[in-house]
């Protein structure tokens, strides 16, 4: 019995969409529109939520219009996330070095959307989540992005390195520094911190 290749479902869905299948295109949108919005907010490239939303809509419109000419991909999520970051940077002519430490008012929307539907009964759990939210907001832009990509969206370090234009070892160092900063801010053991981060997803 043949072993099914990793991400073969993504490749099949992508190839079906490229042939003009509207149901496949709709499925891609349903799967990734919300994660793209959350990622776009976290990047803080634009303080305007409508700019992020417009860029996402443009990406999907361009996908459909150019579907026959697109290369194959076995990770649709990675393809779309990288496309959104590039489009936002082109749209805003963004300079990370000058704006990396700006306070993003829209960051709250990411956590609010993550908290919706969670029924947390114990007060200490609520306090822990509030502390994590506050600590996350105090990370640098790159630290916040790497945590978002790694633990919210489960990208590999290699994919993150390509998306953030870093070398492989720098990604690992950035993750460790971000987790250390979070742990110092909220005083959780590392294993419990990672559990909560994944719980928010």
N, C-alpha and C positions, 0 to 999 in steps of 0.2 A: 504494500500500500504506500503510495507516494505521500511524502510529508508536505503539507501545505506551506508555501513560503510565507515568511513574515510579511505583513502588510499587503498580501495578495488581494484582500478584499478592497483596499484602497485603490490599488492599481486597476482592478476590474471596474469599480465604480467610476473612476476617472476616465477610463477608456470608453465606457458606455456613454458618459456625458459628452465626450469629444465627438461622438457619432451623432450628437444632436438629440439625445434622449432627455426630454424635459423632466421626467420623473427622477432621473439620476441627478440632474442639475438642482432640482428642488430638494432632494435629500442632502446634497452637499451644503446647500444654504441652511437647511434646518439643523444640521449637525454642527456647523461652525460659525454661524452668524453671532450667536451670543458669546462664545469664547473669544471671537475676534474683537467684539466690543469691549469685553473685560480687559483683554490684552492692550488694546488701544488706549484705554483709560489709564492703565498702569504705566504705560510708556511716558505719559505726561508731555508728549511732544506738542500737543495743543491743549490749552485750558478749556476749549470749547467742545462740549460733547457732540454738538451737531456736526463739527468738522470730522470727527472720528466716524460718525454714522454715515456721512456723505462719502468718505473715502471707502468704507466697506461696501456701500452700494455701488460705487464706481468700479471696485474690483470685480464684483459679481457681474456687472454689466459688461465689462471688458472681457471677462472670462467667456461669456456666452458669445460675444461678437467675434472672438478670435479662437474659438474652441478647436477648429480644424487644424490650427497651426501650433497648438500647445504641445510641449514635450510631455512625455509620460512622467508620472511621479508615483512612488509607492508610499508617500506620506502627504496626503492632501493638507492636513493641518499645518505641517511645516511649510509647505508651499504658500498657503494663504497667510500665515503669520509673517513670513518674510516679505510677502507682497505688501501687506498692510504697513509694516514698518517703513519700507522703502517709499511707499506712496505718501505717508504722513510726513516723512522727512523732506520729500520733494515739495509737498504742498506748503509746508511751514518754513522751508529753508532753515531747518532746525540746526542749532549748534549745541551739541551736548556739553561741551566744555564750559560754556557760559551759563547754562541753565540747569545744570545737573542737580542743584540743591533747592530749586524753587518748590514752594509748597503747592501741592496740587489739590485744589478744592474738590475736584471730581473724583479723587481717590476714594472718598467715602462711598461713592456709588458702587464701586467694585465690591466692597465689603457688605453693603446693604443688600446687594443682589445675592451675595453668597449666604447671607443670614436668612433670607426669605425662606419660609417653609421649615426652618429648624425649630423644633419645640424643645427649648432648654428650660428645664424645670428648676434646677438647683441654682441658687444665687451665686455660688462660687464659680460655676461654669460660665455664667454670664460675665463675671468679673474677669475671668481668664481670657475670654474672647475679646473683651474690651481692651485689655492690656495688650494683647497680641495686635489688635487693630492699630492701637496708638504706636506701638513699637515698630510695626511695619511701615507706618507713615513717616517715621523718622530715619529710615534707611536712605542711603543715596539712591539716585535714579538707577544706576547700574545694579546695585545690590537688590533693589526691589524687582527689577526686570529678571535677573537671573533666578531668584526664588520663584517668581511667577511662572517662568518657563519650565523650571525643573520640577516643582512640586504641585503646581496647579494643572499644568498641561503635559507633564511627563515627557518632555523632550530629553534626549540623550545629551551628554556633555559635548559630544562632537557636533550635534545639530545646534546647540546653543552657541558654541564657538563660531560656527559659520554665521548664524543670525546676528550675533553681537560683534562680529569681526574681531574676535579674540583668539589667541592660541589656546590649545586644549588645556594646558596646565593652568593658565590664567582663570579659566572657568572654574576649575576645582578650588582654586584659592579664593575666588570671589564668593563662591557658595559658602565656604568655611567661614570667611570673615562676616558674611551676612548672618549666618546662623549664630555665630559667637555674639554678634551685636544684639540680636534678638534675645538670646539666652541671658545676656547681661541685663537687658532692659526689663525682662519679665520674670527672671529667676526660675526658669523651668529647666529640668534636665533635657539634654539634647533629644533623647528618644521620645519624650513626652511632647516636646516642641514640634517634632516632625509629625507626630500623631495628630496634633491639633491643626497644623497646616493642611494636612490631607483631609481632615474632617471638614474644613471650611470649603473644600472644593465642591 
